[in-house]
Amino acid sequence: MRSDFNLAEHVLEAGRATPDKLALAVVGHAAAERWSYDRLIKAVRGTATGLIRRGMGPGDRVLLRIGNEPAFPIAYLGCIAAGIVPVPTSAMLTEAEVTKIARDIAPDLIIAGTGIALPGSQAAVLPASAIAEFAALPPADWDRGDADRLAYIVYTSGTSGQARAVMHAHRAILARQMMFDGWYGLRSSDRLMHAGAFNWTFTLGTGLMDPWAAGATALIPADGTAIEQIPLLARRHGATILAGAPGIFRRMLRAEWAPIETLRHGLAAGERLDPALRAAWCERTGSDLHEAMGMSECSTFLSGSPDRPAPPGSAGYPQPGRRVAILSDDGSPAPVGQPGTLAVHRSDPGLFLGYLGQLEETAERFRGDWFLTGDMAVQAEDGAISTLGRADDMMNAGGFRVAPGEVEDVLSAVPDAGDVAATELPVASGATIIAAFWTGAAPAATMRAASEAGLARYKQPREFIHVPALPRTPTGKINRRALRTAHAPDRANVSRES
């Protein structure tokens, strides 16, 4: 592993050769805010200088509390350029939530945007507006060193109830290059539009750092842009790739818009992509929608791609250079067609350094040389892997294990089903049943009929519960734990249609 490496320098290296090329455009109804590579690099290195002049140094921690604005990625890369460790966090977190994070990481500085909740902390606070002032400062030298050293900390989404501080090394950026061909089909000529906010880690990686590392152009919708307007902006600004969570694509499909002639394909991640949504996108646009699976502890490692599309219903194939396995309960490789635990080899450069302050919890996630993702999966003869949901989300129906995705794929295909989720709920006898939740206008009888036609009897939900919206984590994933909590305590009072 390299000993003279800096993640931020690596991200911006390609842009040095094309200083006048458009690196970033923030697009919306007003005139686009445009950043050339030259302007971006100066802003990042000037920010590093500004932080150093404030007394910050390698290893110090900076809590980023910045909203949906370019200052977020500039502060993030500026920290890393100087060897400072940024901790990006969602602007949606409450004061109580971010106070807990501050207790965990003990930040030396907080960079704060207007109107963003701040922790009860003794750390100094720097207004995010100072980032613009730092851009005019002389460029700092890159803080180079061992690629295995700590670069940044992110928090898990907490779908299991306990968010954790995940430490990543500078080398993590090298693993993202495996996505260029294994998922994106990314070229330097691309204009990649990500539908998420600047301060979402999915946007930070797929929407910004990866296009910049390839010397491509990143397009980000301005704060407040309606999702239904994104196809119009993509068409207006010549987007060649669209990226977002599956729910974003679902909402875009509900709107009216003209074809995007420049679009080559879409990229989906953040939650499982149901086959009906992918098929609808292909029919509407004439382009495919490629899914990738990853997690906070590791960059995406399974995906379909333009060169090797995923078979319908699967997450795709291990990206070139990845070592992925499906393990049986005894730790041995599961036979083809046999469900097991999805695992990534500890040699993967994208794998985390560990959970901050949790050595035992980190060790528990490994079995020998394999990191256990906690997801159940099954591999086909051709190597394609289908995910079956989190191990702790697996449902037990009469002794049979059922993955939520099996139920959700069938119900999502119902017209006007809206968003769909399945989970296990307890009943008075102490047993459990499968329950289906949906948000759309489809009648309960139609949802039930679809399950009876498409699922084995033991997989069919026993209750169909209509809800106005599905609970989601700050990263947009369905929060099944919250569904179980909300609908399990008082079974008599839930709004159900059966």
Beta strands, then each sheet from edge to edge (+ up, - down):
strand 1: 22-27
strand 2: 33-36
strand 3: 61-65
strand 4: 85-88
strand 5: 109-112
strand 6: 124-127
strand 7: 150-155
strand 8: 165-169
strand 9: 191-194
strand 10: 217-221
strand 11: 241-244
strand 12: 265-268
strand 13: 288-295
strand 14: 298-303
strand 15: 317-318
strand 16: 324-327
strand 17: 340-345
strand 18: 354-355
strand 19: 366-367
strand 20: 370-379
strand 21: 385-390
strand 22: 395-397
strand 23: 400-402
strand 24: 420-426
strand 25: 432-438
strand 26: 463-466
sheet 1: 2+ 1- 10- 9- 11- 12- 13- 14+ 15-
sheet 2: 4+ 3+ 5+ 6+
sheet 3: 7+ 8- 18+
sheet 4: 16+ 17- 20+ 19-
sheet 5: 16+ 17- 20+ 21-
sheet 6: 22+ 23-
sheet 7: 24+ 25- 26-
end
